[in-house]
Amino acid sequence: MKWCPLQGVMKRRKIKMASNTTAQRSRSYRERIKSDPLKYAESLKKDRERYLKKKQQGVVKSVTEMPKREQRKMRRQWRISQRNRRRKWKMVSAVNSFMAHTTPPPSPDNMSVNAEDIPETPQLCEPTPERTPQRKRGRKKVAKAKAKVYRDLNDIKQKLEDALRKVEKYKKISNRLKKKIVSTRPEEISWRVLSCFCADPHPCQCFGLKKVNILGAQNMETALGSPSSSTLTSTSQPIIDLHEGLIGSWCVVRYDGDPYPGIIQDVDPEGCALVRTMSHIGKNKFFWPMRDDVIWYRPEDVIRLVPEPQPVTKRHVMVEPTVWKEICSVLDHET
């Protein structure tokens, strides 16, 4: 079979067409555009308009509009790109510096060439040494330390918020605490209202210290440096007949001059009642505290029996208004 020149031409054309892939054609098109300043400026303008249009449509989001996770991812990619750009620039500067120091001067035959036609060698920064394994480990340690500081800071913020919530909680609890007790003798306790025992274990004269004999041998109350006990006695009549049959009944007791509803838990032979009381949150509005408030009350501090309080909300209750008004009038308390 004879060889035809047309076959060789077609074969070379097929090889050339196969070699021109889409990427190569796009690269050659971009190079032609960049070679023409006008077309290149027009192309940049179109790219800018296309980007702004996508941003208005919400296709492209700024970093501030991204979620926290996407922000970290994007900024990490920026750091990597900037690191690669700096590394590439250092390599180019190292090559240029090497060529500037090692290139011999021009030969005498070319001395007639104008100096203006010779391009100047750019004075770039000196090359820096490549990262060593020690530097890489150091950078990893720094990144790890920064991450740990970030986590610790978040933990401290969370603990601070929890502590502030606890402070508010204990402030409310402290407002409900009325008495402080210390004992110097087995049968006697000393107490005062929101006071300090600065001379503990010896009694001090701060804030009107009072004494109570808990054995009942001397059921008295004295005030050191305060008005006489007769002025503190209420005009209300205590319940005389306190017996075990009243266990489980609702009553109102007096604590630091304020009335509180509660349930009688026990009665001793001397007539004192163990009452589980509620806490107040407003005028005639009470609720059960998280920690049970159960203490012994003397007969004169148990004002009277009352019906079971009525619910106001899912947690709060109120004493019957007429009964509450009568109790407040007896104790000279604001309704």
C-alpha positions in Angstrom: 0.0 0.0 0.0 1.4 3.4 -1.0 1.8 6.1 1.5 -0.5 9.2 1.0 0.7 12.7 2.2 -2.8 13.5 3.3 -2.8 10.7 5.9 0.2 12.3 7.6 -1.5 15.7 7.7 -4.6 14.2 9.2 -2.7 12.3 11.7 -0.8 15.4 12.9 -4.0 17.4 13.1 -5.6 14.7 15.2 -2.6 14.7 17.6 -2.8 18.5 17.8 -6.5 18.5 18.5 -6.1 15.8 21.1 -3.4 17.8 22.9 -5.5 21.0 23.1 -7.7 20.1 26.1 -10.2 22.4 27.6 -7.8 23.6 30.3 -5.1 24.4 27.7 -7.6 26.3 25.5 -8.8 28.3 28.6 -5.2 29.0 29.6 -4.3 30.2 26.1 -7.5 32.4 26.1 -6.5 34.0 29.4 -3.0 34.7 28.2 -4.4 36.4 25.1 -6.7 38.5 27.3 -3.9 39.5 29.6 -1.6 40.5 26.7 -4.1 43.2 25.8 -4.4 45.9 28.5 -7.8 47.1 27.4 -9.4 43.6 27.2 -7.8 42.7 30.5 -9.2 45.8 32.3 -12.6 45.0 30.8 -12.4 41.4 32.0 -11.5 42.5 35.5 -14.5 44.9 35.5 -16.9 42.1 34.5 -15.5 39.8 37.1 -16.1 42.6 39.7 -19.7 43.2 38.6 -20.3 39.4 38.6 -19.0 39.1 42.2 -21.1 42.1 43.4 -24.2 40.6 41.8 -23.6 37.2 43.5 -23.1 39.0 46.8 -26.4 40.9 46.5 -28.2 37.7 45.7 -26.7 36.0 48.7 -24.7 33.4 46.8 -21.5 34.8 48.2 -21.4 35.7 51.9 -18.9 37.8 53.8 -17.1 36.3 56.7 -19.1 38.2 59.3 -22.3 36.7 58.0 -21.0 33.1 58.1 -21.5 30.8 61.1 -18.6 30.5 63.6 -17.5 27.1 62.2 -17.4 28.5 58.6 -15.5 31.6 59.8 -12.8 29.4 61.4 -12.6 27.3 58.2 -12.3 30.3 55.9 -9.7 32.1 58.0 -7.7 28.9 58.3 -7.7 28.7 54.5 -6.6 32.3 54.3 -3.7 31.7 56.6 -2.6 28.7 54.5 -2.9 30.7 51.2 -0.9 33.6 52.7 1.7 31.2 54.0 2.1 29.6 50.6 2.3 33.1 48.9 5.0 34.2 51.3 7.0 31.0 50.7 6.7 31.4 47.0 7.9 35.0 47.2 10.9 34.0 49.3 11.8 31.3 46.8 11.6 33.8 43.9 13.6 36.4 45.9 16.3 33.7 46.7 16.6 32.8 43.0 16.9 36.5 42.0 19.4 37.2 44.7 21.5 34.1 43.7 21.4 35.1 40.0 22.4 38.7 40.9 25.5 37.5 42.8 26.6 34.8 40.5 26.0 36.3 37.0 29.3 37.5 35.5 29.6 41.0 34.1 28.8 41.6 30.4 31.6 40.8 27.9 33.6 43.6 26.2 31.8 42.9 22.9 28.5 44.0 24.4 29.9 47.1 26.2 28.5 49.3 23.4 24.9 48.5 24.6 23.2 51.4 26.3 22.9 51.0 30.1 19.2 52.1 29.9 18.4 49.0 27.8 19.7 46.7 30.5 16.9 45.8 33.0 17.7 46.5 36.6 17.9 43.6 38.9 15.2 44.0 41.6 16.6 44.4 45.1 14.5 41.9 47.0 14.8 40.7 50.6 17.4 38.1 51.5 16.2 34.5 51.5 15.2 33.0 54.8 16.1 29.5 55.8 13.4 26.9 55.2 11.4 25.7 58.2 13.1 23.0 60.2 11.3 20.3 62.1 12.0 22.1 65.3 10.3 25.3 64.1 7.3 23.2 62.9 7.0 21.6 66.3 7.3 25.0 67.9 4.5 26.4 65.8 2.3 23.4 66.7 3.0 24.0 70.4 2.0 27.7 70.0 -1.2 26.8 68.2 -2.0 24.2 70.8 -1.4 26.7 73.6 -3.6 29.3 72.0 -6.4 26.8 71.6 -6.0 25.9 75.3 -6.1 29.5 76.4 -9.3 30.0 74.3 -11.0 27.0 75.9 -9.9 28.1 79.4 -11.2 31.6 78.8 -14.6 30.1 77.8 -14.6 27.9 80.9 -13.8 30.9 83.1 -16.6 32.9 81.6 -19.0 30.1 82.2 -17.8 29.7 85.8 -18.2 33.4 86.3 -21.8 33.3 85.0 -22.5 30.4 87.3 -20.9 32.1 90.3 -23.0 35.3 89.6 -26.2 33.2 89.5 -25.2 31.6 92.8 -24.5 34.9 94.4 -28.0 36.1 93.5 -29.4 32.9 94.8 -27.6 33.1 98.2 -28.5 36.8 98.5 -32.1 35.8 98.4 -31.4 33.0 100.9 -29.5 35.3 103.2 -32.4 37.7 103.3 -34.5 34.9 104.7 -32.0 34.0 107.3 -33.0 35.9 110.4 -31.1 34.4 113.3 -27.7 33.2 114.3 -27.1 30.9 117.2 -24.1 30.1 119.4 -24.0 28.1 122.6 -21.6 28.6 125.5 -23.4 26.3 128.0 -25.0 22.9 127.3 -28.5 24.1 128.3 -28.4 27.7 127.0 -28.1 29.2 123.5 -27.4 32.8 122.5 -28.9 34.3 119.4 -29.4 37.6 117.8 -30.9 39.0 114.6 -28.3 39.4 111.8 -25.5 39.9 114.3 -21.9 39.0 114.6 -20.2 37.0 117.4 -17.0 38.9 117.4 -16.0 37.7 120.9 -16.9 34.0 120.3 -17.0 31.8 122.4 -17.7 34.7 124.9 -20.8 36.8 124.4 -20.5 40.3 122.9 -22.7 43.4 123.2 -23.3 43.9 119.5 -26.8 44.2 118.1 -28.7 43.3 121.3 -27.7 39.8 122.2 -30.5 37.6 123.6 -30.4 34.4 125.7 -32.9 31.6 125.8 -32.8 28.6 128.2 -33.7 25.6 126.0 -34.2 23.2 129.0 -37.3 25.1 130.1 -36.0 25.6 133.7 -36.0 29.3 133.1 -38.0 30.2 130.1 -36.8 33.8 129.9 -35.4 36.2 127.4 -33.1 39.0 128.2 -31.7 41.7 125.9 -28.3 43.1 126.5 -28.1 46.8 125.4 -31.6 46.6 123.8 -35.2 47.6 124.9 -36.8 45.6 127.7 -38.5 42.3 126.7 -41.9 43.6 127.8 -41.9 46.0 124.8 -41.2 43.1 122.4 -44.2 41.0 123.6 -47.0 40.9 121.2 -50.6 41.7 122.2 -51.9 38.6 120.4 -53.0 35.6 122.6 -51.2 32.4 121.9 -52.9 29.1 121.3 -53.2 27.5 124.7 -54.1 24.0 123.8 -51.3 22.7 121.6 -51.6 18.9 121.6 -50.6 16.0 119.3 -54.0 16.0 117.6 -53.0 19.2 115.8 -50.1 17.5 114.0 -50.6 18.0 110.2 -52.8 21.1 110.7 -52.1 24.4 109.0 -51.2 27.4 111.3 -49.5 30.8 111.2 -46.4 31.4 113.3 -44.5 34.5 114.1 -40.9 34.7 113.2 -39.0 37.9 113.8 -42.3 39.8 113.9 -43.5 38.5 110.5 -46.2 35.9 110.0 -45.5 32.7 108.1 -48.0 29.9 107.3 -46.8 26.3 107.9 -47.8 22.8 108.9 -47.3 21.5 112.4 -45.0 18.5 112.5 -44.7 17.7 116.2 -45.7 19.0 119.6 -43.6 18.5 122.8 -44.9 18.2 126.4 -44.0 21.8 127.1 -46.3 23.1 124.4 -43.7 24.0 121.8 -44.6 23.2 118.2 -42.3 22.0 115.4 -43.6 23.7 112.3 -42.5 23.5 108.7 -43.0 27.0 107.3 -43.2 28.5 103.9 -41.2 31.4 102.5 -42.8 34.7 101.4 -42.4 36.3 98.0 -44.8 39.2 98.5 -47.8 40.3 100.4 -49.8 37.2 101.3 -48.0 35.1 98.7 -45.9 32.1 99.8 -44.0 29.2 98.4 -42.2 26.1 99.7 -38.4 26.6 99.8 -35.9 24.2 98.2 -34.6 23.3 101.7 -37.2 22.6 104.4 -37.5 25.3 107.0 -38.4 23.3 110.1 -37.8 24.7 113.6 -39.4 24.7 117.1 -41.7 27.6 118.0 -42.9 28.6 121.5 -46.6 28.6 122.2 -46.8 32.4 122.1 -45.3 32.4 118.6 -48.0 30.1 117.2 -50.6 32.7 116.3 -53.6 30.6 115.2 -54.8 27.7 113.1 -55.8 28.6 109.5 -57.3 26.7 106.6 -55.1 25.4 103.9 -53.8 28.2 101.7 -55.3 28.7 98.3 -53.1 28.3 95.1 -52.4 31.5 93.2 -50.0 30.1 90.6 -48.5 26.7 90.0 -46.0 27.3 92.8 -47.4 30.1 95.0 -50.3 30.1 97.5 -52.1 32.6 99.6 -53.9 32.6 102.9 -57.5 33.4 102.9 -57.6 37.3 102.6 -60.0 37.8 105.6 -57.9 35.5 107.9 -54.7 37.2 106.7 -56.0 40.6 107.3 -57.1 39.6 110.8 -53.6 38.1 111.6 -51.8 41.3 110.3 -54.0 43.5 112.5 -53.2 41.4 115.5 -49.4 41.6 114.8 -49.5 45.2 113.6 -48.1 44.0 110.2 -48.6 45.4 106.8 -51.2 43.6 104.8 
